[in-house]
Amino acid sequence: DDIMIFDVRAEKYFTLPNSDRVGLFFDVYNLANSDAYQNITWNSGGSFERPSTIVPPTIARFGLKFDW
């Protein structure tokens, strides 16, 4: 099955007087909060078709970049 994940990034750069640049960014991963299975166990027995990895929940991250 296909896994549909929606990620978003916003980024803005500012130029400093000495021509260096500072960037601010904000990322959101898995915005729709998909809980799809990434890996499924195909071995026979009690764990047949048991999900072994699930897409992590929504994660937000922000930061600062400096280019010189």
GIVENGI-V502357 format. One record per backbone hydrogen bond with DSSP energy under -0.5 kcal/mol. CO is the residue of the C=O (numbers start at 1). NH is the residue of the N-H. Records with the same first field share a line. If there is no record, write none. Layout:
BEGIN
CO=NH, NH
END
This chain:
BEGIN
2=4
3=5
5=7
6=31
8=28
10=26
12=24
14=22
16=19
20=16
21=67
22=14
23=65
24=12
25=63
26=10
27=61
28=8
29=59
30=33
36=55
39=52, 53
41=49, 50
45=48
47=50
50=41
53=38, 39
59=29
61=27
63=25
65=23
66=68
67=21
END
